[in-house]
Amino acid sequence: MSFSSGSCGNCYWFGDDKKGLLIDAGVSLRHLKKLMALHGLDENSFSSILVTHDHMDHIRSLGSYCKRLCKPVYATTVLHEALIHHSFAMPSIMGCRRDLLEGEWNDVDGFKVRYFVVPHDATQTVGYAIDYEGFKFVIMTDLGRITDEAVELASQADAVVIESNYDTDMLLRGKYTHELKMRICQGNGHLSNDECASAIKRFWHEGLNFIFLCHLSENNNTPTLAFETSKRALDELGVSEKVQLAALPRQYPSRLYVIG
């Protein structure tokens, strides 16, 4: 489930009625509790927090989560070293810090979690592959280009959350400065609709049942454009009817998807 997905804030929940994980902390704790309650969830519905990178829209409320919930926060060693000096995380994160091992499946409260580094202009940005009781889930948000490791892990997943940030024509014709446009589209910023669709063609496999498009730009994209671009890729593969495709909303929660 997505509670928010975009530059306004990012926060996702993955789990079942027994346990769960929260991915990123871009919405206030008060708002998170309110949104979770609407779906029969509460702060006990997740045991740990995974962090993808140290941009504000992903960690804005991380310090508050740590201070008030005292949940373990899992991230890479590189990312943790940045977070312990970050105003949005310090000082509360110190007692919650848990470092993930590189290139391995880490045990996070019964979930098997492996991170993979993706190109993005933060201190370090990662996607996550999560294996829970044989169900495999991959999330990759904020990446300037797809990597071979991301494709390999997504090629084994039952569900994939992938960035489809911008429509190239909207971006290039829009009001952003030239510098900002280049920052977004030159391989270390965000993934375009077309790049997302190309990635889907690379990692689609028979076991992939769900694809969720995340982190859509408010100014340079629309849910319809993102959805239709990825759907064309699935149509070209002849598998549209085999995959549930959805564009996640930016400023309000998605519905609770049952993907297991």
C-alpha positions in Angstrom: 0.0 0.0 0.0 1.2 3.5 -0.8 0.4 6.3 1.7 2.0 9.0 -0.5 4.1 8.8 -3.6 5.9 11.8 -5.1 7.9 14.9 -4.2 5.2 15.8 -1.7 6.2 12.8 0.4 6.9 9.0 0.1 5.8 6.2 2.4 4.8 2.6 1.6 3.6 -0.4 3.7 4.1 -4.0 2.8 2.8 -6.8 5.0 -0.1 -9.0 6.0 -2.3 -9.3 9.1 0.7 -10.7 11.1 3.5 -8.3 10.4 4.7 -5.6 8.0 7.5 -3.2 7.0 7.3 0.5 6.3 9.4 1.9 3.4 10.4 5.5 3.8 9.1 8.2 6.2 7.9 11.1 4.1 4.5 11.7 5.8 3.9 13.0 9.3 3.4 10.4 12.1 0.0 11.9 12.8 -1.1 11.6 9.2 0.4 8.1 8.9 -1.6 6.9 11.8 -4.8 8.4 10.4 -4.2 6.8 7.0 -3.4 3.4 8.5 -6.5 3.5 10.6 -8.7 3.9 7.5 -7.5 0.5 6.4 -7.6 -1.3 9.7 -3.9 -0.8 10.4 -2.0 0.8 13.2 1.6 1.4 14.4 1.8 -2.3 15.4 1.2 -3.3 11.7 4.9 -2.7 11.0 7.9 -3.7 13.0 10.7 -1.9 11.1 11.4 0.9 8.6 13.4 0.7 5.5 15.0 3.9 4.0 15.7 4.3 0.3 17.7 7.5 0.4 18.2 10.8 2.3 16.1 13.3 0.3 13.6 15.2 2.3 10.5 13.7 0.7 11.6 10.3 1.9 12.8 11.0 5.4 10.9 14.2 6.5 9.4 12.5 9.5 12.0 9.8 10.2 13.2 11.4 13.4 9.6 11.7 14.7 9.0 8.0 13.9 12.2 7.0 15.8 11.4 9.2 18.8 7.8 8.2 19.2 7.7 4.6 17.9 11.3 3.4 18.6 11.1 1.1 15.5 14.4 -0.2 14.1 15.5 1.7 11.0 17.3 -0.4 8.3 19.5 1.2 5.7 22.9 0.8 4.2 26.0 1.8 6.2 26.7 4.7 3.8 23.1 5.9 4.1 23.1 5.6 7.9 26.3 7.6 8.1 24.5 10.4 6.3 21.3 10.1 8.3 23.1 10.4 11.7 24.0 14.0 10.6 20.7 14.9 9.1 18.4 17.3 10.8 15.3 15.1 9.8 16.8 12.1 11.6 19.0 13.2 14.4 19.3 12.6 17.3 16.5 10.0 17.5 17.8 7.6 14.9 20.9 6.7 16.9 19.2 4.0 19.0 17.2 2.7 16.0 20.0 2.2 13.6 20.4 -1.1 11.9 22.9 -1.6 9.1 22.1 -3.9 6.2 24.7 -6.2 4.8 25.8 -5.7 1.2 25.0 -8.3 -1.4 23.1 -10.5 1.0 19.6 -11.3 2.0 19.1 -9.8 5.5 16.7 -11.1 8.0 14.4 -8.2 9.0 11.8 -9.5 11.5 11.0 -12.5 9.3 11.3 -10.7 6.0 14.3 -11.4 3.8 15.5 -8.0 2.5 18.2 -7.3 0.0 19.1 -3.8 -1.2 20.5 -2.8 -4.6 22.1 0.6 -5.4 20.5 2.7 -8.1 21.7 6.0 -9.7 20.2 9.1 -8.1 21.6 12.3 -6.8 21.4 11.6 -3.1 24.1 10.4 -0.8 23.2 6.9 -1.8 19.9 5.5 -3.2 18.7 2.0 -3.0 15.9 -0.2 -4.1 14.7 -3.2 -2.1 13.9 -6.8 -2.9 11.8 -8.3 -0.2 10.9 -12.0 0.2 8.2 -12.9 2.6 7.1 -16.5 2.9 8.1 -17.1 -0.8 6.3 -14.0 -2.1 8.8 -11.6 -3.7 8.3 -7.8 -3.9 10.6 -5.2 -5.4 10.5 -1.4 -5.0 12.6 1.0 -6.9 11.7 4.7 -6.6 13.9 7.7 -7.6 16.4 6.3 -10.1 17.9 7.9 -13.1 18.3 4.8 -15.1 17.6 1.1 -14.7 20.4 -1.2 -13.7 21.1 -4.8 -14.5 20.8 -5.8 -10.8 17.4 -4.1 -10.6 16.3 -6.0 -13.7 17.6 -9.3 -12.3 15.8 -8.9 -9.0 12.6 -7.6 -10.6 12.7 -10.6 -13.0 12.1 -12.8 -10.0 9.4 -10.8 -8.3 5.6 -11.3 -8.0 5.0 -7.5 -7.6 7.2 -4.5 -8.6 6.9 -0.9 -7.7 8.8 1.2 -10.2 9.3 4.9 -10.8 7.5 6.5 -13.8 8.3 10.1 -13.0 8.0 12.2 -16.2 6.8 12.4 -19.7 9.8 13.6 -21.8 7.8 16.1 -23.9 6.1 17.6 -20.9 9.4 18.0 -19.1 11.3 19.5 -22.1 8.5 21.9 -23.0 7.7 22.8 -19.4 8.8 25.8 -17.2 11.6 24.1 -15.3 15.0 25.7 -15.8 17.4 24.0 -18.2 19.6 22.9 -15.3 16.7 21.3 -13.5 15.5 19.5 -16.6 19.0 18.1 -17.2 19.2 17.0 -13.5 16.0 15.1 -14.0 16.7 13.4 -17.3 20.4 12.7 -17.6 20.7 9.4 -15.8 21.1 10.5 -12.2 17.7 11.9 -11.6 14.4 10.2 -12.4 13.0 7.6 -14.7 10.8 8.7 -17.5 7.6 6.9 -18.6 9.4 5.6 -21.7 12.4 4.3 -19.6 10.0 2.7 -17.2 8.2 1.0 -20.1 11.5 -0.3 -21.5 12.5 -1.6 -18.1 9.2 -3.5 -17.8 9.9 -5.2 -21.1 13.3 -6.3 -19.7 12.0 -7.7 -16.4 8.6 -9.0 -17.2 8.2 -12.8 -16.6 5.4 -15.3 -16.2 5.3 -14.9 -12.4 4.9 -11.1 -12.4 1.3 -10.3 -11.4 1.4 -6.7 -10.3 3.2 -3.5 -11.5 2.7 -0.3 -9.6 4.0 3.0 -11.1 5.3 5.4 -8.4 6.7 8.9 -7.9 4.8 10.5 -10.8 5.7 14.2 -11.3 2.9 16.7 -10.6 4.2 19.1 -13.3 5.7 16.8 -15.9 3.4 13.8 -16.0 -0.2 12.5 -15.6 -1.4 9.2 -14.2 -3.0 8.5 -17.6 0.2 9.1 -19.6 2.3 7.0 -17.2 -0.3 4.2 -17.2 -0.8 4.2 -21.0 3.0 4.2 -21.7 3.6 1.1 -19.5 0.4 -0.6 -20.8 1.7 -0.3 -24.4 4.8 -2.1 -23.3 2.7 -4.9 -21.8 0.5 -4.9 -25.0 3.6 -5.3 -27.1 4.6 -8.3 -25.0 1.1 -9.7 -25.3 0.7 -9.9 -21.5 -1.6 -7.0 -20.5 -4.3 -9.3 -19.3 -1.8 -11.2 -17.1 -0.6 -8.2 -15.1 -2.5 -5.8 -12.9 -1.0 -2.3 -13.6 -1.7 0.8 -11.6 -0.3 4.3 -11.2 0.0 5.2 -7.5 -1.6 8.5 -6.4 0.7 11.3 -5.3 -0.9 13.0 -2.3 -3.4 10.5 -1.0 -3.2 6.8 -0.2 -3.8 4.0 -2.7 -6.2 1.3 -2.0 -4.9 -1.7 0.0 -3.8 -4.2 -2.7 -4.0 -7.9 -1.8 -1.0 -9.2 -3.8 -0.1 -12.4 -2.0 
